[in-house]
Amino acid sequence: MAAPKARRPHKPRPPARARTLNTARDIRAGTTALKALCPGLARVHALVGDPPLRRHPPGFSGLAQVIVGQQVSAASARAIWGRTAALVDPFEPASFLREDDSALRAAGLSGGKVRTLRAAAEAVLAGRLALDGAQSIEVLREDMLAVSGIGPWTADIYIMFCLGHADGFAPGDLALQLAAQRALQLEARPSAQELLEISERWRPWRGVAARLLWVFHGFREPGG
């Protein structure tokens, strides 16, 4: 009697690569799926149409643009970023660390943003923070939150707009909370945890849902 053939060892499948938003076609695929998943977002889309892609380059430069844009108007963020990028050329961690605080402050960066960017630059150079997105979203987010000055909003926005993850989401964003309240006709503005739970219904297109809601936040309905 022939001996049974030895089974080949099972090789686990590599994790599926996260879907990314790279073109307007990707946005359209997301809105099509979301309209079927959520009547509230279907109504939002009927009012505002497809949202813009909005992408920053990944890496230290992209992270810096996210940090520069915190708590300032879009026009101010563009002006400050333009002066900062002209000062730090090339915009890399080592180049940034060589600049004096006084020069960075003169470009328009607050003291807190200078400290955060220095901490991030040091983490990148030390190998504690890889911003290329090769790791999972969860690991990247954990590594970013370990950097002094980087909070959940910064990490979430980087994942959404620098890496383009289609399922990235920023539940702590005030504008998203207010837009979700209006879009879903909720009695009160949802907390970050409540919005995170609501967003489960929008997977794997939460990044497109967020873009829709941001546009809707600035949209005034006829008669509203």
N, CA and C of each residue as an Amber inpcrd file, in Angstrom:
protein
   672
   0.8430000  -1.1990000   0.0000000   0.0000000   0.0000000   0.0000000
   0.8740000   1.2430000   0.0000000   0.5870000   2.1300000  -0.9430000
   1.4450000   3.3090000  -1.0730000   1.2270000   4.2540000   0.1050000
   2.3320000   4.8490000   0.5380000   2.2540000   5.8060000   1.6420000
   1.5230000   7.0590000   1.1750000   0.6920000   7.6520000   2.0410000
  -0.0240000   8.8720000   1.6390000   0.9480000  10.0060000   1.3600000
   0.6030000  10.8060000   0.3870000   1.4580000  11.9450000   0.0420000
   1.4640000  12.9640000   1.1750000   2.6330000  13.4840000   1.4400000
   2.7440000  14.5080000   2.4790000   2.0890000  15.7970000   2.0030000
   1.3360000  16.3910000   2.8850000   0.6930000  17.6560000   2.5370000
   1.7060000  18.7880000   2.5100000   1.5400000  19.6320000   1.5600000
   2.3850000  20.8180000   1.5200000   1.9900000  21.7600000   2.6600000
   2.9720000  22.3780000   3.2880000   2.6280000  23.3030000   4.3800000
   1.7790000  24.4540000   3.8540000   0.7770000  24.8150000   4.6310000
  -0.1200000  25.9000000   4.2340000   0.5950000  27.2430000   4.3230000
   0.5140000  27.9740000   3.2380000   1.1090000  29.3080000   3.2210000
  -0.0050000  30.3370000   3.3740000   0.0420000  31.1040000   4.4550000
  -1.0180000  32.1010000   4.6270000  -0.9770000  33.1420000   3.5220000
  -2.1510000  33.5390000   3.1030000  -2.2250000  34.5640000   2.0690000
  -1.7530000  35.9040000   2.6270000  -1.0220000  36.6600000   1.8400000
  -0.6320000  37.9990000   2.3190000  -1.8740000  38.8600000   2.4480000
  -1.8670000  39.8030000   3.3870000  -3.0410000  40.6560000   3.5350000
  -3.3140000  41.4510000   2.2750000  -4.6080000  41.6110000   1.9800000
  -4.9780000  42.3670000   0.7830000  -4.5100000  43.8140000   0.9080000
  -4.0110000  44.3360000  -0.1780000  -3.5360000  45.7140000  -0.1650000
  -4.7250000  46.6580000  -0.0060000  -4.5730000  47.6300000   0.8750000
  -5.6660000  48.5560000   1.1360000  -6.0210000  49.3250000  -0.1300000
  -7.3050000  49.5040000  -0.3530000  -7.7700000  50.2760000  -1.4980000
  -7.3830000  51.7350000  -1.2970000  -6.9120000  52.3680000  -2.3490000
  -6.5280000  53.7750000  -2.2530000  -7.3220000  54.6080000  -3.2550000
  -7.4230000  55.8810000  -2.9430000  -8.1190000  56.8340000  -3.8000000
  -7.0770000  57.6310000  -4.5690000  -7.0030000  57.3810000  -5.8620000
  -5.9750000  58.0260000  -6.6790000  -6.5350000  58.8850000  -7.8000000
  -7.7720000  58.6470000  -8.1810000  -8.3560000  59.3610000  -9.3110000
  -9.8220000  59.6820000  -9.0300000 -10.3920000  60.5100000  -9.8980000
 -11.8270000  60.8090000  -9.7920000 -12.6550000  59.5450000  -9.9970000
 -12.1480000  58.6060000 -10.7570000 -12.8710000  57.3450000 -10.9520000
 -12.9970000  56.5830000  -9.6380000 -11.9530000  56.6350000  -8.8060000
 -12.0200000  55.9810000  -7.4930000 -13.0840000  56.6350000  -6.6130000
 -13.1470000  57.9520000  -6.6690000 -14.1770000  58.6720000  -5.9160000
 -15.5630000  58.2580000  -6.3960000 -15.7410000  58.1520000  -7.6940000
 -17.0400000  57.7660000  -8.2490000 -17.4210000  56.3490000  -7.8100000
 -16.4570000  55.4490000  -7.7770000 -16.7520000  54.0910000  -7.3080000
 -17.2200000  54.1220000  -5.8610000 -16.5920000  54.9720000  -5.0500000
 -16.9750000  55.0840000  -3.6570000 -18.3660000  55.6770000  -3.4810000
 -18.6770000  56.7360000  -4.2140000 -20.0030000  57.3460000  -4.0640000
 -21.0980000  56.4110000  -4.5520000 -20.8110000  55.6500000  -5.5900000
 -21.8050000  54.6840000  -6.0770000 -22.1170000  53.6440000  -5.0060000
 -21.0750000  53.1470000  -4.3460000 -21.2700000  52.1580000  -3.2910000
 -21.9830000  52.7700000  -2.0870000 -21.6020000  53.9830000  -1.7120000
 -22.1800000  54.6160000  -0.5290000 -23.6590000  54.9300000  -0.7130000
 -24.0590000  55.2860000  -1.9190000 -25.4750000  55.5880000  -2.1670000
 -26.3420000  54.3630000  -1.9310000 -25.7730000  53.1870000  -2.2100000
 -26.5140000  51.9470000  -1.9690000 -26.4990000  51.5570000  -0.4980000
 -25.4700000  51.9880000   0.2300000 -25.3180000  51.6180000   1.6330000
 -26.0880000  52.5180000   2.5850000 -26.2510000  53.7920000   2.2240000
 -26.7590000  54.7680000   3.1940000 -27.6670000  55.7960000   2.5170000
 -28.9670000  55.7750000   2.8160000 -29.8760000  56.7710000   2.2210000
 -29.4720000  58.2120000   2.5380000 -28.9220000  58.4450000   3.7390000
 -28.5030000  59.7880000   4.0950000 -27.4110000  60.3060000   3.1840000
 -26.4290000  59.4710000   2.8950000 -25.3560000  59.8960000   1.9990000
 -25.8320000  59.9530000   0.5560000 -26.8300000  59.1400000   0.2040000
 -27.4020000  59.2340000  -1.1400000 -28.0360000  60.6100000  -1.3400000
 -28.7210000  61.1200000  -0.3090000 -29.3130000  62.4480000  -0.3910000
 -28.2310000  63.5220000  -0.4740000 -27.1690000  63.3520000   0.3150000
 -26.0550000  64.3050000   0.2740000 -25.4500000  64.3490000  -1.1200000
 -25.2290000  63.1700000  -1.7150000 -24.6270000  63.1250000  -3.0430000
 -25.5230000  63.7820000  -4.0840000 -26.8380000  63.5990000  -3.9430000
 -27.7600000  64.2310000  -4.8870000 -27.6590000  65.7510000  -4.8330000
 -27.2720000  66.2760000  -3.6770000 -27.1570000  67.7240000  -3.5030000
 -25.8030000  68.2710000  -3.9430000 -24.7140000  67.5420000  -3.6080000
 -23.3710000  68.1110000  -3.8090000 -22.5720000  67.4110000  -4.9000000
 -23.0000000  66.2460000  -5.3490000 -22.2550000  65.5280000  -6.3800000
 -21.0000000  64.8720000  -5.8310000 -20.1300000  64.4330000  -6.7260000
 -18.8880000  63.7770000  -6.3030000 -17.9610000  64.7880000  -5.6390000
 -17.3730000  64.4430000  -4.5080000 -16.4390000  65.3600000  -3.8410000
 -15.0780000  65.3420000  -4.5330000 -14.2490000  66.3490000  -4.2860000
 -12.8980000  66.3540000  -4.8800000 -12.0080000  65.3050000  -4.2420000
 -10.9800000  64.9120000  -4.9690000 -10.0470000  63.8820000  -4.5040000
  -9.2190000  64.3750000  -3.3230000  -8.6060000  65.5260000  -3.4420000
  -7.7670000  66.1420000  -2.3860000  -6.6790000  65.1780000  -1.9080000
  -5.4810000  65.3270000  -2.4310000  -4.3630000  64.4970000  -2.0090000
  -3.1360000  65.3590000  -1.7520000  -2.3690000  65.0030000  -0.7100000
  -1.0420000  65.5600000  -0.4500000  -0.0240000  64.4580000  -0.7220000
   1.2250000  64.8100000  -0.9900000   2.2330000  63.7660000  -1.1760000
   2.4820000  63.0330000   0.1380000   2.7420000  61.7370000   0.0800000
   3.0820000  61.0220000   1.3190000   4.4820000  61.3920000   1.7860000
   4.7990000  61.0430000   3.0180000   6.1270000  61.3140000   3.5550000
   6.1290000  62.5090000   4.4900000   7.3270000  62.9420000   4.8650000
   7.4710000  64.0190000   5.8380000   6.8770000  65.3230000   5.3310000
   7.0230000  65.5950000   4.0530000   6.4700000  66.8230000   3.4870000
   4.9490000  66.8370000   3.6020000   4.3100000  65.7180000   3.2890000
   2.8600000  65.6440000   3.3880000   2.3850000  65.8000000   4.8160000
   3.0780000  65.1380000   5.7430000   2.7260000  65.2720000   7.1540000
   2.8510000  66.7240000   7.6020000   3.9090000  67.3940000   7.1550000
   4.1020000  68.7900000   7.5210000   2.9600000  69.6600000   7.0060000
   2.4840000  69.3840000   5.8020000   1.3670000  70.1710000   5.2700000
   0.1070000  69.9780000   6.1050000  -0.1170000  68.7530000   6.5810000
  -1.2700000  68.5020000   7.4500000  -1.1340000  69.2890000   8.7450000
   0.0460000  69.2600000   9.3380000   0.2730000  69.9620000  10.6120000
   0.1710000  71.4710000  10.4270000   0.7360000  71.9850000   9.3440000
   0.6800000  73.4220000   9.0740000  -0.7710000  73.8900000   8.9480000
  -1.6250000  73.0370000   8.3740000  -2.9990000  73.4210000   8.1160000
  -3.9330000  73.3430000   9.3090000  -3.4480000  72.8930000  10.4460000
  -4.2970000  72.7480000  11.6230000  -4.7000000  74.1110000  12.1860000
  -5.9920000  74.2730000  12.4160000  -6.5410000  75.4260000  13.1380000
  -6.2250000  76.7690000  12.4870000  -6.0180000  76.7560000  11.1790000
  -5.8820000  78.0150000  10.4340000  -6.7380000  77.9000000   9.1770000
  -7.0360000  79.0310000   8.5730000  -7.8220000  79.0090000   7.3400000
  -7.0130000  78.3940000   6.2060000  -7.7120000  77.9830000   5.1500000
  -7.0290000  77.3900000   4.0030000  -6.0450000  78.3740000   3.3730000
  -6.4420000  79.6470000   3.3030000  -5.5570000  80.6560000   2.7130000
  -4.3050000  80.8450000   3.5660000  -4.4750000  80.8970000   4.8820000
  -3.3150000  81.0430000   5.7710000  -2.4110000  79.8300000   5.6800000
  -3.0060000  78.6450000   5.6140000  -2.2080000  77.4250000   5.5200000
  -1.3550000  77.4160000   4.2600000  -1.9420000  77.8330000   3.1410000
  -1.1810000  77.8700000   1.8820000  -0.0240000  78.8560000   1.9840000
  -0.2740000  80.0170000   2.5700000   0.7790000  81.0300000   2.6810000
   1.8970000  80.5600000   3.6030000   1.5520000  79.9910000   4.7490000
   2.5730000  79.5240000   5.6960000   3.3610000  78.3730000   5.0980000
   2.6490000  77.4660000   4.4260000   3.3530000  76.3370000   3.8250000
   4.3070000  76.8090000   2.7300000   3.8820000  77.7740000   1.9380000
   4.7540000  78.2770000   0.8830000   6.0460000  78.8560000   1.4410000
   5.9430000  79.6280000   2.5250000   7.1460000  80.2160000   3.1290000
   8.0110000  79.1350000   3.7840000   7.3690000  78.1790000   4.4260000
   8.1260000  77.1230000   5.1110000   8.8440000  76.2270000   4.1140000
   8.1530000  75.8570000   3.0320000   8.7700000  74.9980000   2.0160000
   9.9230000  75.7100000   1.3150000   9.8140000  77.0390000   1.1410000
  10.9080000  77.7900000   0.5260000  12.1100000  77.8440000   1.4610000
  11.8590000  77.8800000   2.7540000  12.9410000  77.9370000   3.7350000
  13.6450000  76.5900000   3.8660000  12.8720000  75.5160000   3.9330000
  13.4260000  74.1660000   4.1200000  13.4390000  73.4710000   2.7680000
  14.5550000  73.5410000   2.0850000  14.6540000  73.0100000   0.7300000
  15.9420000  72.2030000   0.5750000  15.8230000  70.8740000   0.3550000
  14.6100000  70.0730000   0.1780000  13.8940000  69.8650000   1.5020000
  12.5720000  69.6250000   1.4220000  11.7940000  69.4850000   2.6520000
  11.9110000  68.0340000   3.1350000  12.9530000  67.7920000   3.8860000
  13.2480000  66.4690000   4.4300000  13.5470000  66.6090000   5.9180000
  13.4450000  65.5210000   6.6820000  13.6620000  65.6150000   8.1340000
  14.9910000  66.2560000   8.5140000  16.0830000  65.8320000   7.8850000
  17.3940000  66.3770000   8.2540000  17.4780000  67.8640000   7.9540000
  16.9240000  68.2780000   6.8140000  16.9480000  69.7010000   6.4560000
  16.1280000  70.5140000   7.4440000  14.9910000  69.9770000   7.8380000
  14.1480000  70.7010000   8.7860000  14.8610000  70.8820000  10.1240000
  15.5090000  69.8410000  10.5970000  16.1700000  69.9160000  11.9000000
  17.3260000  70.8980000  11.9120000  17.8700000  71.2240000  10.7570000
  18.9940000  72.1750000  10.6990000  18.5310000  73.6220000  10.8190000
  17.2390000  73.8810000  10.6360000  16.7410000  75.2530000  10.6880000
  16.5400000  75.7160000  12.1310000  16.8080000  76.9890000  12.3770000
  16.5900000  77.5680000  13.6970000  15.0990000  77.7790000  13.9440000
  14.7190000  77.6850000  15.1930000  13.3330000  77.9350000  15.5500000
  12.8970000  79.3320000  15.1170000  13.7730000  80.3000000  15.2530000
  13.4050000  81.6790000  14.9220000  13.0410000  81.8180000  13.4470000
  13.7770000  81.1460000  12.5700000  13.4820000  81.2130000  11.1390000
  12.1540000  80.5220000  10.8290000  11.9080000  79.3950000  11.4960000
  10.6550000  78.6720000  11.2750000   9.4670000  79.4710000  11.7910000
   9.6480000  80.1340000  12.9280000   8.5770000  80.9660000  13.4630000
   8.3100000  82.1600000  12.5380000   9.3720000  82.7010000  11.9600000
   9.2200000  83.8270000  11.0460000   8.4360000  83.4290000   9.7900000
   8.5270000  82.1480000   9.4300000   7.7660000  81.6610000   8.2700000
   6.2840000  81.5260000   8.5970000   5.9440000  81.5740000   9.8700000
   4.5330000  81.5210000  10.2560000   4.1460000  80.3350000  11.1110000
   5.0960000  79.4470000  11.3980000   4.7820000  78.2830000  12.2240000
   4.7000000  78.6820000  13.6960000   3.7130000  78.1600000  14.3760000
   3.6220000  78.4040000  15.8160000   4.6950000  77.5810000  16.5280000
   4.9530000  77.9330000  17.7820000   5.9330000  77.1660000  18.5440000
   5.5370000  75.7130000  18.6900000   4.2490000  75.4610000  18.8880000
   3.7810000  74.0900000  19.0260000   3.9820000  73.2830000  17.7630000
   3.7400000  73.8990000  16.6020000   3.9200000  73.1750000  15.3410000
   5.3940000  72.9250000  15.0570000   6.2470000  73.8570000  15.4330000
   7.6930000  73.6320000  15.2750000   8.1240000  72.4320000  16.1120000
   7.6620000  72.3650000  17.3500000   8.0410000  71.2500000  18.2270000
   7.5110000  69.9210000  17.6930000   6.2780000  69.9250000  17.1790000
   5.7060000  68.6900000  16.6330000   6.4880000  68.2220000  15.4150000
   6.8210000  69.1580000  14.5340000   7.5570000  68.7840000  13.3260000
   8.9710000  68.3180000  13.6620000   9.5910000  68.9260000  14.6540000
  10.9180000  68.4480000  15.0730000  10.8210000  67.0240000  15.6310000
   9.8080000  66.7670000  16.4490000   9.6360000  65.4320000  17.0140000
   9.3850000  64.4050000  15.9100000   8.5850000  64.7820000  14.9190000
   8.3130000  63.8720000  13.8030000   9.5690000  63.6200000  12.9720000
  10.3310000  64.6820000  12.7030000  11.5680000  64.5270000  11.9250000
  12.5470000  63.6070000  12.6390000  12.6760000  63.7770000  13.9440000
  13.5820000  62.9210000  14.7240000  13.1060000  61.4720000  14.7150000
  11.7860000  61.2560000  14.7940000  11.2500000  59.8960000  14.7780000
  11.4910000  59.2230000  13.4350000  11.3540000  59.9780000  12.3570000
  11.6150000  59.4170000  11.0250000  13.0830000  59.0190000  10.8910000
  13.9810000  59.9230000  11.2790000  15.4120000  59.6490000  11.1440000
  15.8510000  58.5000000  12.0420000  15.1940000  58.3390000  13.1980000
  15.5570000  57.2660000  14.1250000  14.9320000  55.9290000  13.7390000
  14.0760000  55.9290000  12.7050000  13.4360000  54.6910000  12.2730000
  12.2130000  54.3030000  13.0840000  11.7140000  55.2220000  13.9210000
  10.5280000  54.9240000  14.7280000   9.2360000  55.2460000  13.9910000
   9.3500000  55.9780000  12.9000000   8.1600000  56.3930000  12.1650000
   8.4260000  56.2740000  10.6730000   7.7020000  55.3740000  10.0250000
   7.7860000  55.2070000   8.5750000   6.4970000  55.7340000   7.9730000
   6.6030000  56.7070000   7.0940000   5.4270000  57.4020000   6.5780000
   5.0360000  56.9660000   5.1690000   5.6320000  55.8700000   4.6850000
   5.3470000  55.4360000   3.3180000   4.0910000  54.5890000   3.2120000
   3.5080000  54.1920000   4.3460000   2.2750000  53.4130000   4.3090000
   2.4620000  51.9440000   4.0440000   3.6980000  51.4420000   4.1620000
   3.9350000  50.0210000   3.9150000   3.3060000  49.1510000   5.0010000
   3.2050000  49.6820000   6.2120000   2.5920000  48.9400000   7.3020000
   1.0760000  49.1180000   7.2830000   0.3810000  48.4370000   8.1810000
  -1.0720000  48.5650000   8.2450000  -1.4450000  49.9440000   8.7790000
  -2.6820000  50.3510000   8.5110000  -3.1780000  51.6250000   9.0250000
  -3.0710000  51.6600000  10.5390000  -3.4120000  50.5300000  11.1860000
  -3.4180000  50.4820000  12.6370000  -2.0190000  50.7080000  13.2130000
  -1.0190000  50.0560000  12.6080000   0.3580000  50.2060000  13.0880000
   0.8570000  51.6180000  12.8270000   0.5980000  52.1400000  11.6430000
   1.0310000  53.5080000  11.3230000   0.4000000  54.4980000  12.2840000
  -0.8750000  54.3470000  12.5420000  -1.5680000  55.2710000  13.4420000
  -0.9620000  55.2170000  14.8460000  -0.6670000  54.0180000  15.3070000
  -0.0490000  53.8630000  16.6240000   1.3160000  54.5320000  16.6700000
   2.1060000  54.3510000  15.6070000   3.4350000  54.9630000  15.5530000
   3.3400000  56.4870000  15.5160000   2.3490000  57.0040000  14.8030000
   2.1970000  58.4520000  14.7240000   1.7760000  59.0290000  16.0660000
   0.8760000  58.3540000  16.7520000   0.4050000  58.8550000  18.0400000
   1.4930000  58.8010000  19.1060000   2.5370000  58.0210000  18.8780000
   3.6540000  57.9580000  19.8220000   4.5700000  59.1740000  19.6980000
   4.3970000  59.9680000  18.6490000   5.2160000  61.1630000  18.4330000
   4.5900000  62.3320000  19.1880000   5.3740000  63.0170000  19.9730000
   4.8680000  64.1460000  20.7610000   4.2600000  65.2120000  19.8600000
   3.0230000  65.5760000  20.1440000   2.3500000  66.6150000  19.3800000
   1.4260000  66.0990000  18.3020000   1.5420000  64.8350000  17.9180000
   0.6500000  64.2680000  16.9020000  -0.5170000  63.5790000  17.6010000
  -1.7220000  64.0700000  17.3200000  -2.9220000  63.4960000  17.9090000
  -3.7130000  62.6990000  16.8910000  -4.8660000  62.1740000  17.3100000
  -5.6770000  61.3410000  16.4180000  -6.0840000  62.0490000  15.1250000
  -6.4450000  63.3390000  15.2170000  -6.8770000  64.0440000  14.0070000
  -5.7580000  64.1010000  12.9750000  -4.5590000  64.4520000  13.4020000
  -3.4270000  64.5450000  12.4800000  -3.1460000  63.1970000  11.8340000
  -3.1460000  62.1460000  12.6380000  -2.8750000  60.8070000  12.1010000
  -3.9470000  60.4050000  11.0960000  -5.2090000  60.6570000  11.4300000
  -6.2980000  60.2640000  10.5390000  -6.2620000  61.0450000   9.2310000
  -5.9950000  62.3400000   9.3160000  -5.9550000  63.1570000   8.1010000
  -4.7720000  62.7370000   7.2180000  -3.6360000  62.4250000   7.8170000
  -2.4910000  61.9490000   7.0280000  -2.8570000  60.6680000   6.2770000
  -3.4800000  59.7370000   6.9840000  -3.8530000  58.4600000   6.3680000
  -4.8400000  58.6810000   5.2210000  -5.7600000  59.6190000   5.4050000
  -6.7680000  59.8730000   4.3850000  -6.2110000  60.5930000   3.1650000
  -5.4620000  61.6790000   3.3990000  -5.1150000  62.5650000   2.2960000
  -3.6870000  62.4200000   1.7770000  -2.7830000  61.8610000   2.5760000
  -1.4220000  61.6410000   2.0910000  -1.2530000  60.2250000   1.5430000
  -1.8490000  59.2630000   2.2220000  -1.7820000  57.8790000   1.7430000
  -2.9930000  57.5120000   0.9040000  -4.0590000  58.2930000   1.0170000
  -5.2320000  58.0670000   0.1680000  -6.0250000  56.8250000   0.5010000
  -5.9470000  56.3520000   1.7400000  -6.6880000  55.1360000   2.0830000
  -8.1880000  55.3680000   1.9310000  -8.8350000  54.5250000   1.1720000
 -10.2590000  54.7030000   0.8920000 -11.1140000  54.5430000   2.1380000
 -10.6260000  53.8130000   3.1290000 -11.4150000  53.5880000   4.3400000
 -10.9120000  54.4170000   5.5170000  -9.9970000  55.3590000   5.2720000
  -9.5540000  56.2380000   6.3360000 -10.6960000  57.1350000   6.7970000
 -10.6720000  57.5170000   8.0520000 -11.7630000  58.3380000   8.5830000
 -11.2570000  59.1370000   9.7640000 -11.8720000  60.3010000  10.0140000
 -11.4450000  61.1790000  11.1050000 -12.6490000  61.5140000  11.9670000
 -13.0640000  60.6130000  12.8480000 -14.2890000  60.8250000  13.6210000
 -14.2200000  62.0060000  14.5770000 -13.0080000  62.4570000  14.9200000
 -12.8730000  63.5780000  15.8340000 -12.9880000  64.9360000  15.1710000
 -13.1740000  64.9770000  13.8640000 -13.2520000  66.2490000  13.1420000
 -14.6170000  66.9010000  13.3810000 -14.5970000  68.1320000  13.8600000
 -15.8400000  68.8250000  14.2050000 -16.7460000  69.0060000  12.9890000
 -16.1760000  69.3870000  11.8450000 -16.9880000  69.6000000  10.6510000
 -17.6790000  68.3050000  10.2210000 -16.9810000  67.1800000  10.3260000
 -17.6000000  65.8940000   9.9890000 -18.7480000  65.5800000  10.9350000
 -18.5580000  65.8550000  12.2100000 -19.6090000  65.5820000  13.1770000
 -20.8560000  66.4190000  12.8810000 -20.6520000  67.7000000  12.5900000
 -21.7850000  68.5790000  12.3050000 -22.4710000  68.1850000  10.9930000
 -21.6780000  67.8360000   9.9960000 -22.2600000  67.4290000   8.7090000
 -23.0270000  66.1230000   8.8430000 -22.5000000  65.1950000   9.6230000
 -23.1930000  63.9200000   9.8300000 -24.5070000  64.1390000  10.5690000
 -24.5030000  65.0380000  11.5480000 -25.7320000  65.3400000  12.2710000
 -26.8190000  65.8180000  11.3110000 -26.4420000  66.7280000  10.4000000
 -27.4220000  67.2740000   9.4530000 -27.8080000  66.2600000   8.3790000
 -26.8130000  65.5320000   7.8720000 -27.0870000  64.5710000   6.7910000
 -27.9680000  63.4170000   7.2540000 -27.7290000  62.9640000   8.4810000
 -28.4670000  61.8170000   9.0100000 -29.6430000  62.2260000   9.8810000
 -29.8480000  63.5600000  10.0000000 -30.9760000  64.1080000  10.7610000
 -30.9700000  63.5980000  12.2010000 -29.8040000  63.7310000  12.8360000
 -29.6530000  63.3270000  14.2240000 -30.0660000  64.4670000  15.1400000
 -30.5310000  64.1470000  16.3230000 -30.9750000  65.1770000  17.2570000
 -29.8050000  65.9960000  17.8000000 -28.6500000  65.3590000  17.9650000
 -27.4910000  66.0500000  18.5290000 -26.2470000  65.7100000  17.7170000
 -25.2500000  66.5840000  17.8230000 -23.9760000  66.3020000  17.1590000
 -23.3490000  65.0430000  17.7620000 -22.9800000  64.0720000  16.9260000
 -22.3850000  62.8490000  17.4720000 -20.9840000  63.1080000  18.0140000
 -20.6370000  62.4020000  19.0690000 -19.2680000  62.4540000  19.5870000
 -18.3510000  61.7020000  18.6320000 -17.0560000  61.7910000  18.8770000
 -16.1020000  61.0660000  18.0350000 -16.4020000  59.5700000  18.0670000
 -16.6730000  59.0240000  19.2450000 -16.9590000  57.5920000  19.3510000
 -18.2650000  57.2440000  18.6510000 -19.2650000  58.0900000  18.7900000
 -20.5480000  57.8270000  18.1370000 -20.4130000  57.8880000  16.6190000
 -19.6450000  58.8700000  16.1220000 -19.4560000  58.9690000  14.6760000
 -18.6450000  57.7860000  14.1540000 -17.6780000  57.3320000  14.9450000
 -16.9080000  56.1590000  14.5500000 -17.8270000  54.9500000  14.3920000
 -18.7520000  54.7940000  15.3210000 -19.6950000  53.6770000  15.2450000
 -20.6370000  53.8290000  14.0510000 -21.1060000  55.0520000  13.8080000
 -21.9620000  55.2980000  12.6480000 -21.2370000  54.9560000  11.3550000
 -19.9530000  55.3090000  11.2980000 -19.1800000  55.1360000  10.0560000
 -18.9630000  53.6790000   9.6810000 -19.2050000  52.7660000  10.5970000
 -19.0310000  51.3450000  10.2690000 -19.8860000  50.9510000   9.0720000
 -21.0330000  51.5960000   8.9150000 -21.9270000  51.2420000   7.8080000
 -21.3580000  51.6870000   6.4650000 -20.3460000  52.5620000   6.4990000
 -19.7830000  53.1060000   5.2580000 -18.5260000  52.3780000   4.7980000
 -18.0690000  51.3980000   5.5540000 -16.8900000  50.6400000   5.1190000
 -17.1890000  49.9110000   3.8130000 -16.1990000  49.7380000   2.9270000
 -14.7950000  50.1740000   3.0120000 -14.5280000  51.5150000   2.3210000
 -15.5350000  52.4040000   2.3370000 -15.4240000  53.6760000   1.6230000
 -15.5850000  54.8690000   2.5660000 -15.1140000  54.7480000   3.7930000
 -15.3010000  55.8370000   4.7480000 -14.5590000  57.1080000   4.3290000
 -13.4500000  56.9500000   3.6210000 -12.7190000  58.1240000   3.1560000
 -13.5190000  58.9410000   2.1580000 -14.3100000  58.2780000   1.3250000
 -15.1810000  58.9860000   0.3880000 -16.3700000  59.5900000   1.1320000
 -16.8950000  58.8520000   2.1150000 -17.9860000  59.3890000   2.9360000
 -17.5440000  60.6760000   3.6280000 -16.3300000  60.6930000   4.1560000
 -15.8180000  61.8940000   4.8130000 -15.7180000  63.0490000   3.8290000
 -15.2400000  62.7900000   2.6400000 -15.1340000  63.8540000   1.6420000
 -16.5170000  64.4070000   1.2890000 -17.4920000  63.5250000   1.1530000
 -18.8560000  63.9710000   0.8840000 -19.3690000  64.8760000   2.0110000
 -19.1470000  64.4420000   3.2440000 -19.6440000  65.1960000   4.3810000
 -18.9460000  66.5480000   4.5100000 -17.6430000  66.6080000   4.2110000
 -16.9430000  67.8950000   4.2770000 -17.5270000  68.8880000   3.2750000
 -17.8140000  68.4030000   2.0530000 -18.4340000  69.2920000   1.0710000
 -19.8210000  69.7120000   1.5490000 -20.5600000  68.7630000   2.0850000
 -21.9170000  69.0380000   2.5590000 -21.9140000  70.0240000   3.7260000
 -20.8680000  70.0030000   4.5270000 -20.7760000  70.9160000   5.6660000
 -20.8340000  72.3740000   5.2150000 -20.2260000  72.6630000   4.0850000
 -20.2320000  74.0330000   3.5710000 -21.3690000  74.3240000   2.6060000
 -22.2460000  73.3460000   2.4130000 -23.3380000  73.5000000   1.4480000
 -24.5970000  73.9690000   2.1610000 -25.2620000  74.9490000   1.5800000
 -26.5150000  75.4250000   2.1370000 -27.6640000  74.9880000   1.2280000
 -28.5280000  74.1730000   1.7900000 -29.6410000  73.6450000   1.0170000
 -30.6330000  74.7520000   0.6790000 -31.3010000  74.6700000  -0.4700000
 -32.2870000  75.6870000  -0.8320000 -33.3710000  75.7970000   0.2440000
 -33.5890000  77.0140000   0.6990000 -34.5870000  77.2310000   1.7340000
 -34.0740000  76.9530000   3.1370000 -32.7290000  76.5650000   3.2380000
 -32.1770000  76.2350000   4.5400000 -31.6160000  77.4320000   5.2460000
